[in-house]
Amino acid sequence: MDDATIIEFAGRDTVPDPLTDLLRKGAPELLQTAVEAELAAFLAEFAKHRTPEGRAAVVRNGHHPERAVQTGIGPVTVQIPKVRSKTNAPVTFRSALVPPYVRKAKSIEAAPLWLYLKGISTAEMGAALKALLGPDATGFSAKTVARLKTQWAAEYDAWRKANLGRDEWVYVWADGIYSGLRGTDDRLCALVVIGVNALGEKHFLAIEDGVRESTQSWREVLLGLKSRGLNAPKLAVGNGAMGFWAALEEVYPTTRQQRCWVHKTGNILNYLPKRSQPKAKKALHDIWQAETREDARKKFDLFVGTCEAKYPKAVECLVKDRDELLIFYDFPAQH
């Protein structure tokens, strides 16, 4: 969140916002109407149920105490209706919109995590949420955020131990994402592995701390995945500068290696002047977008012949991974 955004939100308490005020005033009525519609549908399911006297067996029976639900436009109050059964069969109405005990919309529950990831400290969280949600935002004390951090850590720990052996994993992508943080000696990064299973479903498989994408860091990640049941994928995709490949050959020696064209294109363009980059980028796209491997090789040779004399480093960057850049032609075209 930049300074201008903070100033804009911080000004809510003093600068009237007619649209937000309108939404806040209309939201309780809208929510109450929706809950009443839920109740009407619920009662309709029991319309044929009758008492021995011929009266409706399930009827409304007042409301639960009014409660506020925190939303993106501030707290919205609602009263959930109650029902009662005139027979011995117990019947309870539960709103799908506002389930029992819910006090915050799901988007609001995610807000502290988003702010935390953006660098807002625990002590500043309450003020930041009030700026975003309005002055009535409550329930986000430093203790609450600390509790949420513990919950997030537990959820992450459970996720990173989940069994992967129930799926057959076909393709994986690996990359290192750097932050501005540094360890005692080395730059830290997040080592990320994404996989696609035999059903075509894409999932995050690992997000782990690493040091400079070293072979040892990637070895630990891959061994962790293997211990969780990850089979040897058919193909792995990543850039050429990682220690990932050495680790992959140790842990999954049968997995084939495909160099990432996005990274490769960026690396090659760095060797070219800006005026030449658009044309070169188009020529590189022509290689991997070719219908067949043979056509790709022709486009590959055309790029080399066109640029080798004037931009030898760019051509060297491309040629050194020639085979690994075209491995994907051995796999189904629709993939």
C-alpha positions in Angstrom: 0.0 0.0 0.0 1.6 3.3 -1.1 1.5 6.5 0.9 -1.1 8.1 -1.4 -3.5 5.1 -0.8 -2.9 5.3 3.0 -3.8 9.0 3.0 -6.9 8.3 0.9 -8.1 5.7 3.3 -7.1 7.6 6.4 -9.2 10.5 5.2 -12.5 8.5 5.4 -13.2 9.7 9.0 -13.1 13.3 8.0 -14.0 13.5 4.3 -17.6 12.4 3.6 -18.0 9.6 1.0 -21.6 9.6 -0.1 -21.3 6.3 -2.1 -19.8 4.4 0.8 -22.4 5.8 3.2 -25.2 4.8 0.8 -23.8 1.3 0.6 -23.4 1.0 4.3 -27.0 2.1 5.0 -28.4 -0.1 2.3 -26.4 -3.2 3.1 -28.4 -4.2 6.3 -31.7 -4.0 4.5 -30.3 -6.0 1.5 -28.8 -8.7 3.8 -32.0 -8.9 5.9 -34.1 -9.3 2.7 -31.8 -12.0 1.4 -32.0 -13.9 4.7 -35.8 -13.7 4.7 -35.8 -15.1 1.2 -33.7 -18.0 2.5 -36.2 -18.5 5.3 -39.1 -18.5 2.8 -37.4 -21.2 0.7 -36.7 -23.2 3.9 -40.4 -23.0 5.0 -41.6 -24.0 1.5 -39.8 -27.3 1.9 -42.1 -28.1 4.9 -45.3 -26.7 3.3 -46.9 -30.1 3.1 -46.0 -31.1 6.7 -49.1 -30.6 8.8 -50.1 -31.1 12.4 -53.0 -33.5 13.2 -55.2 -30.3 13.3 -54.2 -29.5 9.7 -52.0 -26.5 10.6 -48.4 -25.8 9.4 -46.0 -28.1 11.2 -43.0 -25.7 10.9 -43.5 -22.0 11.5 -41.3 -19.0 12.1 -40.7 -18.1 15.7 -39.1 -14.7 16.1 -35.4 -13.8 15.6 -32.1 -14.5 17.2 -30.5 -11.4 18.8 -29.2 -8.9 16.2 -25.5 -9.3 15.4 -23.0 -7.4 13.3 -20.9 -9.0 10.5 -17.7 -7.3 9.5 -17.6 -6.7 5.7 -15.5 -4.8 3.2 -17.7 -1.7 3.7 -17.8 -2.0 7.5 -20.1 -3.8 9.9 -23.5 -4.9 8.7 -26.2 -5.8 11.2 -28.6 -8.7 10.7 -31.2 -10.7 12.6 -31.4 -14.4 11.7 -35.0 -15.7 12.0 -35.9 -18.7 14.1 -38.4 -21.5 13.4 -40.1 -24.0 15.6 -41.7 -27.3 14.9 -45.2 -28.1 16.2 -44.4 -31.8 16.1 -41.7 -33.9 17.9 -39.3 -33.6 14.9 -36.6 -31.0 15.7 -36.1 -28.4 12.9 -33.5 -25.6 12.8 -33.1 -22.9 10.2 -29.5 -22.0 9.3 -28.7 -19.2 6.9 -26.1 -20.0 4.2 -25.3 -16.3 3.9 -24.6 -15.8 7.5 -23.9 -19.2 9.2 -24.0 -19.4 13.0 -21.1 -17.8 14.8 -19.8 -16.0 11.7 -18.6 -12.5 12.6 -16.5 -11.6 9.6 -16.9 -12.1 5.8 -14.3 -14.4 4.3 -12.6 -11.5 2.4 -12.2 -9.7 5.7 -10.6 -12.8 7.3 -8.0 -12.7 4.5 -7.3 -8.9 5.0 -4.9 -9.3 7.9 -2.9 -11.9 6.0 -2.6 -9.6 3.0 -1.6 -6.7 5.2 0.9 -8.9 7.1 2.5 -10.0 3.8 2.7 -6.4 2.7 4.8 -5.6 5.8 2.2 -4.2 8.2 3.4 -5.0 11.8 1.1 -6.6 14.3 1.0 -3.4 16.3 -0.1 -1.4 13.3 -2.7 -3.9 12.0 -5.7 -2.4 13.9 -5.1 1.1 12.5 -4.6 -0.2 9.0 -7.8 -2.2 9.0 -9.8 0.7 10.4 -8.4 2.8 7.5 -9.5 0.1 5.0 -12.8 -0.9 6.6 -13.9 2.3 8.4 -13.7 3.4 12.0 -16.1 0.7 13.3 -13.8 -2.1 12.4 -13.2 -4.2 15.5 -11.9 -7.5 16.6 -8.4 -7.1 15.1 -6.3 -6.4 18.1 -2.6 -7.3 18.2 -3.5 -10.4 20.2 -6.0 -11.4 17.5 -3.4 -11.0 14.7 -0.9 -12.9 16.7 -3.4 -15.7 17.0 -4.1 -15.6 13.3 -0.3 -15.8 12.6 -0.2 -19.0 14.6 -3.2 -20.3 12.7 -1.6 -19.4 9.3 1.6 -21.2 10.3 -0.3 -24.3 11.3 -2.2 -24.3 8.0 1.0 -23.9 6.0 2.7 -26.7 8.0 -0.3 -29.0 7.4 -0.3 -28.1 3.7 3.4 -28.8 3.2 3.0 -32.2 4.8 0.0 -33.3 2.7 0.2 -36.6 0.9 1.0 -36.2 -2.8 0.8 -40.0 -3.6 -2.9 -40.0 -4.4 -2.2 -38.3 -7.7 0.0 -39.1 -10.7 2.1 -36.0 -11.3 3.0 -35.5 -15.0 4.6 -32.0 -15.3 6.3 -29.7 -12.7 7.6 -26.1 -12.9 10.3 -24.9 -10.6 11.5 -21.4 -9.9 13.1 -19.3 -7.2 11.3 -16.0 -6.2 13.6 -13.5 -4.5 12.5 -11.0 -1.9 14.5 -8.0 -0.6 15.5 -9.9 2.5 19.0 -11.2 3.2 20.2 -13.8 5.5 23.5 -13.5 7.4 25.5 -14.1 4.3 23.3 -15.0 1.4 20.2 -13.7 -0.3 17.1 -15.5 0.6 14.4 -16.7 -1.8 11.3 -18.8 -2.0 11.7 -22.1 -3.9 8.4 -22.8 -5.6 7.3 -26.0 -7.3 4.0 -26.2 -9.2 2.7 -29.5 -10.6 0.0 -30.7 -13.0 -1.5 -34.1 -12.4 -2.9 -36.6 -14.9 -6.3 -35.0 -14.7 -4.8 -31.7 -15.9 -5.2 -30.0 -12.5 -2.5 -27.5 -11.5 -1.4 -27.3 -7.9 1.3 -25.7 -5.8 3.4 -28.5 -4.4 6.1 -26.7 -2.5 6.9 -23.2 -1.3 10.0 -23.4 0.8 12.8 -21.1 2.0 16.0 -21.4 0.0 19.5 -19.8 -0.3 20.4 -18.5 -3.8 18.6 -21.4 -5.5 21.5 -23.7 -4.5 21.6 -27.4 -5.3 21.4 -28.2 -1.6 18.3 -26.1 -1.1 16.6 -27.7 -4.1 17.7 -31.1 -3.0 15.9 -30.6 0.3 12.8 -29.5 -1.5 12.7 -32.4 -3.9 13.5 -35.0 -1.2 10.7 -33.5 0.8 8.3 -33.9 -2.1 9.4 -37.4 -2.7 8.9 -38.3 0.9 5.3 -37.0 0.5 4.6 -39.4 -2.3 5.5 -37.3 -5.4 6.2 -39.8 -8.3 8.8 -39.0 -10.9 7.2 -36.4 -13.2 7.5 -36.9 -17.0 8.9 -33.4 -17.5 10.3 -30.6 -15.4 10.4 -26.9 -16.5 12.6 -24.2 -15.2 15.3 -21.7 -16.1 18.9 -22.8 -16.7 20.7 -21.0 -13.9 19.3 -23.0 -11.0 20.8 -25.7 -8.8 17.5 -27.4 -9.4 18.8 -29.4 -12.3 21.6 -31.0 -10.4 19.3 -31.9 -7.6 16.7 -33.2 -10.0 19.2 -35.6 -11.6 19.9 -37.0 -8.1 16.3 -37.3 -6.8 14.3 -37.9 -10.1 16.9 -39.0 -12.7 14.3 -40.2 -15.2 12.5 -36.8 -15.3 13.2 -35.0 -18.5 14.4 -31.4 -18.5 12.7 -28.5 -20.4 14.2 -25.0 -20.2 11.7 -22.3 -19.6 11.2 -20.1 -22.7 10.1 -17.1 -20.7 13.3 -17.0 -18.8 15.4 -17.8 -21.8 13.8 -15.1 -23.9 14.5 -12.5 -21.2 18.1 -13.6 -20.9 18.7 -13.4 -24.6 17.1 -10.0 -25.0 19.4 -8.6 -22.3 22.2 -9.0 -24.7 20.5 -7.0 -27.4 20.0 -3.2 -27.7 16.4 -2.1 -27.0 15.7 -1.2 -30.6 16.4 -4.8 -31.7 14.5 -6.5 -28.9 10.9 -6.5 -30.3 12.0 -8.1 -33.6 14.2 -10.6 -31.8 11.4 -11.5 -29.3 9.1 -12.2 -32.2 11.7 -14.5 -33.8 12.2 -16.4 -30.5 8.4 -16.8 -30.2 8.4 -18.3 -33.7 10.7 -21.1 -32.5 8.6 -22.5 -29.7 5.3 -21.7 -31.4 6.2 -23.8 -34.5 3.9 -26.6 -35.3 6.6 -29.3 -35.3 10.1 -29.9 -34.0 11.5 -29.7 -37.5 9.9 -26.3 -38.1 11.2 -25.2 -34.7 14.7 -26.2 -35.7 14.5 -24.2 -38.9 13.3 -21.1 -36.9 16.1 -21.8 -34.4 18.8 -21.9 -37.2 17.3 -18.7 -38.8 17.7 -16.8 -35.5 21.3 -18.0 -35.1 22.2 -17.1 -38.7 20.6 -13.7 -38.4 22.1 -12.7 -35.1 25.4 -14.6 -34.7 27.7 -12.1 -36.3 26.4 -9.0 -34.6 25.2 -10.4 -31.2 27.3 -13.5 -30.5 26.5 -13.5 -26.7 22.8 -13.6 -27.4 23.2 -16.5 -29.8 25.5 -18.4 -27.3 22.8 -18.0 -24.6 20.2 -19.6 -26.9 22.4 -22.3 -28.4 23.8 -23.7 -25.2 20.3 -25.1 -24.2 19.2 -26.0 -27.7 18.2 -29.6 -26.9 16.6 -28.7 -23.6 14.5 -25.9 -25.1 12.8 -28.3 -27.6 12.1 -31.3 -25.3 8.4 -30.4 -25.1 7.8 -31.5 -28.7 8.1 -35.1 -27.4 4.8 -34.6 -25.5 1.2 -34.3 -26.6 0.6 -31.1 -28.7 -2.5 -30.2 -26.7 -0.4 -30.0 -23.6 
